[in-house]
Amino acid sequence: MNVFGIGLPEMALILVIALLVFGPKKLPEIGRSMGKAIRGFQDASKEFENEFKREAEQLEQAVTTQSLPESKEAVTAESNNHATTSSQQG
């Protein structure tokens, strides 16, 4: 098991040092606090990612909406041009 480049022996050593420094009564409280902090960070990063995706979709829709009328005008102009050319030839 290798988490953040730290193996099992290193994790055990960190746990023993934390136990000696903070004591057995404070260690669960510190673990809960760290867990809540990590969970909060994960929630914030997911919210940021969702907001980023939402903005990207809105920009994509805006670009598609702007290019759509131009495409219709180009098709209409081309079909009118083609009709004029056909009528002039016939």
DOSE-350700 format. One record per residue (C-alpha): residue in one letter; x, y, z. Coordinates in pm, 1 decimal. Last residue first. Example, Ala and Ser with C-alpha at 12.3 -4.5 7.8 and 13.67 -1.06 7.14 Angstrom:
// residues 2
{r:S | px:1367.0 | py:-106.0 | pz:714.0}
{r:A | px:1230.0 | py:-450.0 | pz:780.0}
This chain:
// residues 90
{r:G | px:-3169.8 | py:2793.2 | pz:-6865.4}
{r:Q | px:-2821.2 | py:2927.5 | pz:-6778.4}
{r:Q | px:-2949.4 | py:3246.8 | pz:-6616.3}
{r:S | px:-3211.4 | py:3055.4 | pz:-6420.2}
{r:S | px:-2951.6 | py:2810.0 | pz:-6292.4}
{r:T | px:-2713.2 | py:3089.0 | pz:-6189.4}
{r:T | px:-2988.4 | py:3273.0 | pz:-6005.1}
{r:A | px:-3097.1 | py:2954.9 | pz:-5830.6}
{r:H | px:-2738.1 | py:2878.1 | pz:-5728.8}
{r:N | px:-2690.8 | py:3227.6 | pz:-5588.8}
{r:N | px:-3015.8 | py:3201.6 | pz:-5399.9}
{r:S | px:-2903.2 | py:2862.0 | pz:-5266.3}
{r:E | px:-2567.2 | py:3011.2 | pz:-5170.1}
{r:A | px:-2724.7 | py:3311.4 | pz:-5000.2}
{r:T | px:-2965.0 | py:3087.8 | pz:-4808.6}
{r:V | px:-2686.0 | py:2849.6 | pz:-4706.2}
{r:A | px:-2466.4 | py:3140.6 | pz:-4596.6}
{r:E | px:-2752.9 | py:3302.4 | pz:-4406.1}
{r:K | px:-2833.5 | py:2972.6 | pz:-4234.7}
{r:S | px:-2467.8 | py:2926.8 | pz:-4140.4}
{r:E | px:-2448.6 | py:3278.8 | pz:-3998.7}
{r:P | px:-2763.9 | py:3212.9 | pz:-3798.1}
{r:L | px:-2606.8 | py:2894.0 | pz:-3652.1}
{r:S | px:-2265.5 | py:3045.1 | pz:-3572.0}
{r:Q | px:-2401.5 | py:3260.3 | pz:-3291.2}
{r:T | px:-2608.0 | py:2979.6 | pz:-3136.6}
{r:T | px:-2316.0 | py:2737.2 | pz:-3154.5}
{r:V | px:-2084.3 | py:2990.8 | pz:-2988.6}
{r:A | px:-2339.1 | py:3058.5 | pz:-2715.7}
{r:Q | px:-2398.4 | py:2686.0 | pz:-2664.3}
{r:E | px:-2024.0 | py:2625.3 | pz:-2625.1}
{r:L | px:-1996.0 | py:2913.1 | pz:-2380.3}
{r:Q | px:-2285.1 | py:2775.1 | pz:-2175.9}
{r:E | px:-2130.5 | py:2427.4 | pz:-2180.1}
{r:A | px:-1795.4 | py:2566.6 | pz:-2060.9}
{r:E | px:-1969.3 | py:2758.1 | pz:-1781.5}
{r:R | px:-2146.4 | py:2442.8 | pz:-1660.1}
{r:K | px:-1823.5 | py:2240.0 | pz:-1676.9}
{r:F | px:-1640.1 | py:2499.9 | pz:-1466.5}
{r:E | px:-1924.4 | py:2514.1 | pz:-1214.2}
{r:N | px:-1920.3 | py:2134.2 | pz:-1184.0}
{r:E | px:-1541.5 | py:2131.1 | pz:-1136.1}
{r:F | px:-1558.3 | py:2404.7 | pz:-872.0}
{r:E | px:-1834.8 | py:2218.2 | pz:-688.8}
{r:K | px:-1628.2 | py:1898.6 | pz:-700.8}
{r:S | px:-1323.5 | py:2087.5 | pz:-566.0}
{r:A | px:-1527.3 | py:2237.1 | pz:-283.1}
{r:D | px:-1671.7 | py:1898.8 | pz:-186.5}
{r:Q | px:-1325.1 | py:1739.7 | pz:-186.7}
{r:F | px:-1183.5 | py:2020.4 | pz:28.5}
{r:G | px:-1469.7 | py:1987.4 | pz:275.1}
{r:R | px:-1411.7 | py:1611.6 | pz:294.3}
{r:I | px:-1040.7 | py:1668.5 | pz:360.4}
{r:A | px:-1121.1 | py:1914.0 | pz:639.2}
{r:K | px:-1380.2 | py:1681.1 | pz:790.5}
{r:G | px:-1132.2 | py:1393.1 | pz:786.6}
{r:M | px:-861.6 | py:1610.3 | pz:942.5}
{r:S | px:-1097.7 | py:1711.7 | pz:1222.0}
{r:R | px:-1203.1 | py:1351.7 | pz:1277.2}
{r:G | px:-840.3 | py:1238.2 | pz:1294.8}
{r:I | px:-754.3 | py:1517.8 | pz:1538.7}
{r:E | px:-1040.8 | py:1409.8 | pz:1764.1}
{r:P | px:-933.1 | py:1046.1 | pz:1742.0}
{r:L | px:-574.0 | py:1144.4 | pz:1840.0}
{r:K | px:-664.6 | py:1367.6 | pz:2134.7}
{r:K | px:-738.6 | py:1089.8 | pz:2385.3}
{r:P | px:-444.0 | py:864.9 | pz:2292.7}
{r:G | px:-182.1 | py:1136.0 | pz:2338.9}
{r:F | px:-89.8 | py:1423.2 | pz:2111.4}
{r:V | px:288.1 | py:1384.8 | pz:2081.3}
{r:L | px:326.6 | py:1013.9 | pz:2156.3}
{r:L | px:27.9 | py:913.0 | pz:1943.4}
{r:A | px:145.1 | py:1138.4 | pz:1660.8}
{r:I | px:489.0 | py:972.8 | pz:1676.2}
{r:V | px:331.0 | py:624.8 | pz:1666.9}
{r:L | px:105.0 | py:721.9 | pz:1375.5}
{r:I | px:395.9 | py:869.6 | pz:1179.5}
{r:L | px:596.9 | py:549.2 | pz:1234.1}
{r:A | px:304.1 | py:332.9 | pz:1122.7}
{r:M | px:260.4 | py:543.2 | pz:808.0}
{r:E | px:633.8 | py:511.7 | pz:730.8}
{r:P | px:617.4 | py:133.3 | pz:766.0}
{r:L | px:306.3 | py:113.6 | pz:542.6}
{r:G | px:451.1 | py:312.8 | pz:253.5}
{r:I | px:439.9 | py:685.1 | pz:189.7}
{r:G | px:459.8 | py:800.6 | pz:-173.5}
{r:F | px:125.4 | py:977.6 | pz:-142.8}
{r:V | px:-35.1 | py:647.1 | pz:-35.1}
{r:N | px:154.6 | py:326.8 | pz:-114.9}
{r:M | px:0.0 | py:0.0 | pz:0.0}
